[in-house]
Amino acid sequence: MNAFFRTVFKEIAGLFVDDSNLAAFATVLIAVVAGAVKLLNIPPLAGGVALLVGVIAILIESLLRAAGPPRRKR
């Protein structure tokens, strides 16, 4: 039973640490937007839109990187 929980924990942890760049970029994005909302008095709705657009951009970049370089045609 202990091996089962260990396997489940590894699988769940792998969901979050599979792509370290994705997690790092998302953390930086959240910190920058939160700082901008608090320090620069940007409206929270604009901060939410910035988070949405930023996360979508990060996901697209991650997907393109995972797809690898395009293959050349001969």
C-alpha positions as protocol buffer text, in pm:
chain_id: "A"
residue {
  index: 1
  type: MET
  ca { x: 0 y: 0 z: 0 }
}
residue {
  index: 2
  type: ASN
  ca { x: 293 y: 233 z: 72 }
}
residue {
  index: 3
  type: ALA
  ca { x: 420 y: 193 z: -285 }
}
residue {
  index: 4
  type: PHE
  ca { x: 78 y: 294 z: -415 }
}
residue {
  index: 5
  type: PHE
  ca { x: 84 y: 625 z: -226 }
}
residue {
  index: 6
  type: ARG
  ca { x: 443 y: 688 z: -333 }
}
residue {
  index: 7
  type: THR
  ca { x: 347 y: 636 z: -698 }
}
residue {
  index: 8
  type: VAL
  ca { x: 42 y: 861 z: -668 }
}
residue {
  index: 9
  type: PHE
  ca { x: 251 y: 1133 z: -501 }
}
residue {
  index: 10
  type: LYS
  ca { x: 515 y: 1115 z: -777 }
}
residue {
  index: 11
  type: GLU
  ca { x: 248 y: 1143 z: -1046 }
}
residue {
  index: 12
  type: ILE
  ca { x: 83 y: 1443 z: -880 }
}
residue {
  index: 13
  type: ALA
  ca { x: 419 y: 1612 z: -818 }
}
residue {
  index: 14
  type: GLY
  ca { x: 511 y: 1548 z: -1181 }
}
residue {
  index: 15
  type: LEU
  ca { x: 210 y: 1750 z: -1291 }
}
residue {
  index: 16
  type: PHE
  ca { x: 357 y: 2056 z: -1121 }
}
residue {
  index: 17
  type: VAL
  ca { x: 729 y: 2010 z: -1183 }
}
residue {
  index: 18
  type: ASP
  ca { x: 726 y: 1858 z: -1529 }
}
residue {
  index: 19
  type: ASP
  ca { x: 815 y: 2186 z: -1695 }
}
residue {
  index: 20
  type: SER
  ca { x: 1016 y: 2401 z: -1456 }
}
residue {
  index: 21
  type: ASN
  ca { x: 1025 y: 2694 z: -1698 }
}
residue {
  index: 22
  type: LEU
  ca { x: 646 y: 2700 z: -1708 }
}
residue {
  index: 23
  type: ALA
  ca { x: 627 y: 2720 z: -1329 }
}
residue {
  index: 24
  type: ALA
  ca { x: 904 y: 2980 z: -1308 }
}
residue {
  index: 25
  type: PHE
  ca { x: 749 y: 3204 z: -1575 }
}
residue {
  index: 26
  type: ALA
  ca { x: 407 y: 3180 z: -1412 }
}
residue {
  index: 27
  type: THR
  ca { x: 553 y: 3271 z: -1072 }
}
residue {
  index: 28
  type: VAL
  ca { x: 736 y: 3571 z: -1217 }
}
residue {
  index: 29
  type: LEU
  ca { x: 423 y: 3679 z: -1404 }
}
residue {
  index: 30
  type: ILE
  ca { x: 213 y: 3666 z: -1087 }
}
residue {
  index: 31
  type: ALA
  ca { x: 475 y: 3861 z: -891 }
}
residue {
  index: 32
  type: VAL
  ca { x: 506 y: 4131 z: -1158 }
}
residue {
  index: 33
  type: VAL
  ca { x: 131 y: 4175 z: -1202 }
}
residue {
  index: 34
  type: ALA
  ca { x: 69 y: 4177 z: -826 }
}
residue {
  index: 35
  type: GLY
  ca { x: 343 y: 4436 z: -782 }
}
residue {
  index: 36
  type: ALA
  ca { x: 202 y: 4648 z: -1062 }
}
residue {
  index: 37
  type: VAL
  ca { x: -148 y: 4637 z: -912 }
}
residue {
  index: 38
  type: LYS
  ca { x: -25 y: 4725 z: -563 }
}
residue {
  index: 39
  type: LEU
  ca { x: 256 y: 4970 z: -636 }
}
residue {
  index: 40
  type: LEU
  ca { x: 147 y: 5135 z: -961 }
}
residue {
  index: 41
  type: ASN
  ca { x: -223 y: 5146 z: -873 }
}
residue {
  index: 42
  type: ILE
  ca { x: -325 y: 4957 z: -1185 }
}
residue {
  index: 43
  type: PRO
  ca { x: -692 y: 4855 z: -1166 }
}
residue {
  index: 44
  type: PRO
  ca { x: -739 y: 4494 z: -1051 }
}
residue {
  index: 45
  type: LEU
  ca { x: -942 y: 4414 z: -1361 }
}
residue {
  index: 46
  type: ALA
  ca { x: -650 y: 4519 z: -1581 }
}
residue {
  index: 47
  type: GLY
  ca { x: -423 y: 4303 z: -1365 }
}
residue {
  index: 48
  type: GLY
  ca { x: -656 y: 4008 z: -1417 }
}
residue {
  index: 49
  type: VAL
  ca { x: -652 y: 4062 z: -1793 }
}
residue {
  index: 50
  type: ALA
  ca { x: -271 y: 4084 z: -1784 }
}
residue {
  index: 51
  type: LEU
  ca { x: -258 y: 3754 z: -1592 }
}
residue {
  index: 52
  type: LEU
  ca { x: -491 y: 3585 z: -1841 }
}
residue {
  index: 53
  type: VAL
  ca { x: -297 y: 3707 z: -2145 }
}
residue {
  index: 54
  type: GLY
  ca { x: 36 y: 3629 z: -1979 }
}
residue {
  index: 55
  type: VAL
  ca { x: -60 y: 3275 z: -1882 }
}
residue {
  index: 56
  type: ILE
  ca { x: -191 y: 3204 z: -2232 }
}
residue {
  index: 57
  type: ALA
  ca { x: 136 y: 3334 z: -2379 }
}
residue {
  index: 58
  type: ILE
  ca { x: 340 y: 3121 z: -2139 }
}
residue {
  index: 59
  type: LEU
  ca { x: 137 y: 2810 z: -2228 }
}
residue {
  index: 60
  type: ILE
  ca { x: 179 y: 2870 z: -2601 }
}
residue {
  index: 61
  type: GLU
  ca { x: 554 y: 2918 z: -2558 }
}
residue {
  index: 62
  type: SER
  ca { x: 575 y: 2599 z: -2354 }
}
residue {
  index: 63
  type: LEU
  ca { x: 380 y: 2402 z: -2614 }
}
residue {
  index: 64
  type: LEU
  ca { x: 598 y: 2531 z: -2898 }
}
residue {
  index: 65
  type: ARG
  ca { x: 913 y: 2443 z: -2705 }
}
residue {
  index: 66
  type: ALA
  ca { x: 781 y: 2095 z: -2627 }
}
residue {
  index: 67
  type: ALA
  ca { x: 694 y: 2037 z: -2992 }
}
residue {
  index: 68
  type: GLY
  ca { x: 1061 y: 2075 z: -3078 }
}
residue {
  index: 69
  type: PRO
  ca { x: 1225 y: 2235 z: -3378 }
}
residue {
  index: 70
  type: PRO
  ca { x: 1034 y: 2218 z: -3704 }
}
residue {
  index: 71
  type: ARG
  ca { x: 1148 y: 1951 z: -3946 }
}
residue {
  index: 72
  type: ARG
  ca { x: 1304 y: 2059 z: -4273 }
}
residue {
  index: 73
  type: LYS
  ca { x: 1158 y: 1954 z: -4602 }
}
residue {
  index: 74
  type: ARG
  ca { x: 1403 y: 1804 z: -4850 }
}
